[in-house]
Amino acid sequence: MDHNMPWVKLAKYFAGELTKEEAKKMEIWIKADSKREEQIDFIYKIWVESGSFPYEINVDNAWKTLEYNMDRMDKTPSAVNQKFTENGYSRRDHSEVLNDKAKEHPGRHLRRIALVAASILILLTTGLLTYQNHQALQKAENAEEIAKKVLSTKNGERAVYTLNDGSKVVLHADSKVEVPLHFNSNKREIFLEGEAYFEVTPNPDVPFVVHSGEAYTRVLGTKFLVRAWPGEFKNIEVIVEEGSVSLGGNRDQSSPINQEVTISKNQKGILAHDYSLTVSEVTNLRWHLGWIEGRLILEDRKLSEILPLIERWYAVKIIAEGSGIKERRLTAEIDYTQPMMEILKGIALSLDLNFTREGQIITFSPADEIQKDSLK
């Protein structure tokens, strides 16, 4: 689109307010460039349908011009009518419509045209700028999508990435991290959905920030885990292995930071769905961090805590049928490199359960003695 478009003249041209000579010059100028001619045609459609131009013009000057022309119409309506009918927008389809309307009642329609034109110019201060801002926003959103790299894993996968500042990210199954391309230039910020372990390269001048859901975790250099699975009532957890981190919640734009706590070594911080923050001691880091090495360390854990981890790692759906099954507890060390069926057999034997498999659906149920013997 031509940013140097003569908007005021174009408005007068559409409204038929140019002299014959001016209109002829305008026609020559329009037809001298095929792209410009297409643009003018498009602009005219906007003029007719929505009453706005796609770029800003000098509204005050245009208004004065229109006031002057309206005064002239009150004094010499027939002369204005002649200009309008002879020198309106020259493309055949548009000029015929304008001419037909002008012939119905010259004075009344000419004044209406002028009033519409004036209204259009005034609307430019709102509708036009809205159009421009909308286009700019779309471009910004597209640029934002392009200006980031997405690191991700599927169910049953685990991946290790090294960022350009030397920091290491270990992604749990079914997780993703978005890394802006400007990372490490003047700030280190990434966006996590799922679960990941971080070994952050120290840099006292540029904090490392992990955004996850409604929380952020800010560090200078340390080792920690962030657990931020999507879901309406999911808590966001941060477990620190070395050093300390800050955990805070972002509730809304009017209150950027509602609260912030410091989490130190062997501690876990939780941001609940109600934005409350708590910090507690961690007695067994291996339960939280074992998956980094492909192991699940269980010490007196309920089956209800174990099954979601098995589901995510092996990309299956597990159903527990029977009263109290999910409350049964297990102490074991599971090697994720082992075949899934071997893992399931071990859990079933340890907890007196039977299991069946249909595709990717596993069902646990109480085992009778015959079924237990069949598993041995």
N, C-alpha and C positions, 0 to 999 in steps of 0.2 A: 504494500500500500504506500502511495506517495505521501510522505509527511508534509510536503510543501504544497499541498492542494489548496487552491484559493477558495476556502470554505464559504466566505460571505458571498462572493460572486456566484458560486455554485448554487447557493440557496436562492439567490435572486433569479438565477437562470431556471431552476426548477419551478419557481413561483411565477415565471414569466415577467419579471420586472426589469429585464435588461432592454436596452434600445436595440434596434435592428442591427446596428453596427457592432455593438457589444456582443449580441447573441451570435452573430456570424463569426466573430473572432473566437468565441468560446467553442463553436462547432469545429472550426479549423484546428484549434488546439486539442480538442478531444480526439478527433479522428487522426491526428498526426501520429498517434501511438496506439497500436491495437490493444496493448495491455491496459493503457490508461482508459481506453474506451470501455473495456470490460469492467474496470474498477468503477467508472462513473455509472455504468448500468447497475452494478451491484449497490452502489451508494444510493441511487435513486430508489431502489427497492426498499432499502432500509428507511429512507425518508418517508415513503408512502406507508409502509407496514408498521414501523415502530416509532417514527418521529425522532430519529437521532442519527448523528454522524459517528463514524468510528474514531474520530480524532477531535481534539479540542480546538475551538476557534475563539476569537475575541468576542465574547458575548455582549459586552457593553457597546462596542462599536456597531455590532450587528443590530442590536436593539434600537440604537439611535437611527440607523439607516431605515429600519422597518417603521419606526414612528414617523419619520419624514415621508416615507412612501404612503403610509396610511392616511396622513394628512392630505397628500396629493389626491388620493383616491376619493376622499370626501368632497374635494372641490371639482375634480375632473374624472369621474368614473369611466366615461366612454373612452378617453385617451388611454387610461390604464388598461382597459379591456382590450384595446387594439394591440398594445404591447404584449399582453399576456397571450392572446390567441395567435399572434404572428411569431412571437419570439420565445415561446415556452420551450420545454425540453423537447429536442427535435427528433429523438428516436420515435419512430412511427407509433408504436404501441402505446407509449406513454403520452405523447402529444395529443393523440386523438381523444384519450380519456379526459385530459385537462381541457381541451377545446370544447368538448361536448358539455362539460359542466359549466364552462364559462358562458355558453350560449343560453343556458336555461334562465339565468337571471344575473346579468353582468355585475351590477353594483354589489348585490348581496354576496355572490360567490367570490368576487375579488377580495372583498373585505375578509371573508371567511378564510380564504387562502392565506392572506397576510397574517391573520391571527394565528392560524395553524403554524405558519413559518416562524412567527415570534415565539410561539409555545415550544416549537422544536428547538430553537436556539437556547431557550431557557432550560429545557430538559437536558441539554448537553452538559450542564454543570453537575447533573446527577446520573442520568442514564448512560451518558457517554463515558464518564469516568468509571462507572461500574463495569462497563464493557471492557475498558482498558485494564482495570484491575483484575477482572476475571481472566483475561488473556494472560496477563503477567503471572497470575497465580498458577494457571495451568502450566505455563512454561517452567515456573519455579518447581512445581511438583514433579514434572518430568525430569528436570535437571537433578532434583534430589534423589530420585530413583536411580538415575544413571550414576550418580556420584557416591555409590556405596557398593561394597562387595559383601555377598551373603555366603557365610560358611554354614553348612548344615549336615545333619546326619538323619538317616531313616531309622525306623524301628530295627533293632538288632545290630546297629552299627555303633562304633565308637571311633572318634577321630582326634588327632593331635595337630594343632596349627601353631606356627610361630609368626607373630606379628612383626611389623617392620621396626619396632622398637626393641625387639628381642624377647618380648613377653610371650609366654606359652599359654595356649588355651586347649584344654581337653574337653571335647564335647561329648556329652552323654547321648544315648540313643534318642532319636526323635526330637532333636534340639537344633536351634540355629542361632547364629550370631551375625549381626549386621555391623560391618566395619566401614565407616566413612572413608573416602579416598584421601581426605585431608588429615587422617589420623597421624599423630606424631609430629605435625607441623607446628601447631601452637597449642594443641590440646589432644588428650588421649581419651576418647569416649567411644564406647561400643554399646550395642543394644542386644540383649539376650532374651530368648524365649525358650524355656526348657531348663536344662541343668548343665553347668560347666564348672570346671576347676581352672583356676588361674594362678600362674606363677609370674608375677609382675616385676619387670625390670625397674629398679629404683630410679626415680627422677624427681628430686625435690621441687623442681621448678614447674613441672607439668604433671599434676595428679592424674591418676588412671581412674576413670569413672565407668561403672557398669550400670546401664539403665535396664530395668527389668520390671515390666508392668508399671505399677504405681510407685516403685521404689528406685532408689539409686544407691550404689555402693561406691564410696570414694576412698582411694588408697594412694600411697606414694610408692610403695614397693613391698610386696608381701605374698603369701600363699593362702588362698582361700577358695571356698566353693560357694556358688550361688545357685539356689534351687528356686526356679520361678516358672512352674508349669501353668499353662493357661487354664482359666476356669474362674467362674464368678466368685467363688468363696475360697479360692486357693490362697494359702499363706505364702509369703516369700521368705525364704530362709537363707541365711549367710553363716557359714561355718569357717572359722579361721584356724589355719594350721600353724602359720608363723606370722609374727608382727601384729598389726591391728588395722582395723578398717572403720570407716564411718558409714552408718546405715541411716537413711532418711526416707521419708515418704512425700510424694508430690500429690496433693489432693486436688488442687485446682490452680488456675492461673493467678487468682487474686491472693493466694497463699502458697507461694512456691515451696517453702519448707515448713511443714507443720511440726516436725520433730526430728531429732537426730540423736543417735546413740553411738557409742564407741564399743566395738567388739574386739576383744583381745584373743590371744592364743588359747586354744582349747575352749572357746566359747561359741555359742550359737545365738544369733540375733534373728528375731522373727518380726516381720511386718504383717499384721493380721489384716483381714479384709475391711475391718472398721478403722484402719490406720493406726491402731495401737502398736507400740513397739516394746518388745521385751528382750532381755538378754539372760541367758542361763549357761551353766557349765556343761561341757560335753565330756561324758565319762568314757566314751568309746569312739574315737575318731574313725576307726576302721569301718564301722557300720556305715558311716557317711561317705568315706573316701575309697573304700575297697574296690569299687567299680572302675576306678582309674587304672588299676592293674588287672582288671578282668576278673575280680573276685567279689563275692558277696559274703560279708562276714556277719553271721547271725549269732547273737547271744541272748537267748531267752526272748525271742521276738514272736509276736502273734502272727498267725498265718495271714490275717488281714493286712499286716504291714509288708509281708513278703510277696504276696501275689502280684501287687501292682508293679513291683520291680521285675519279676519274672516276665510279666506280660510285655513290658516295654522292651526288655532286652531281647526276647525271642519273638516279638511281634505276633503274639497270640492273645486270645481272650480266655480268661479262666473264670469258671463259675464254681462256687462252693455250695453244694446242696447238703442240707441237713443242719439241724439245730446245734449251735455251739462249735461248728467246725472252724469258723474263722477265729475263734478264741484260743484254739490250741496253739501251743508255743513250741518253738524249735530253736535249738542251738546247733549250728553247723557252719562250715565254710564251703561255699559253692563256687566252683570254678566255671566261669562263663564259657571257657573254651570247650567244655565237655558238651556232647550232644544233649539236646533238650530232653529227650525221652529218658536218658539216664538220670538227669536232675529230677524230673518228675517222679520217677520210681523211688529215688532216695527220699523225697519228701513224703510220698505216700506210705512207705514202710515205716518211717520215723513217727508219723502221726496217726497210724492205723487208719489209713484212708485207701480208697480205691479211686482210680481215675480212668476216664475214657477220652478218646480223641476223635473228633470229626472235623477234618480239615484243620482250620486254625482255632477251633473251639475246644478247650480242655475243660472237663467237668470232674471235680473232686466230690466224693460222697463217702459216707462211713463204710468201712470194709468189714465183711464177715470173714470168718476163719478161712473159708475156701479161697476167697479172693486174695487174702493176704498171702496164702501159700503159693498162689499162682504168680505172685510178684517176685518170689524168692528165686 
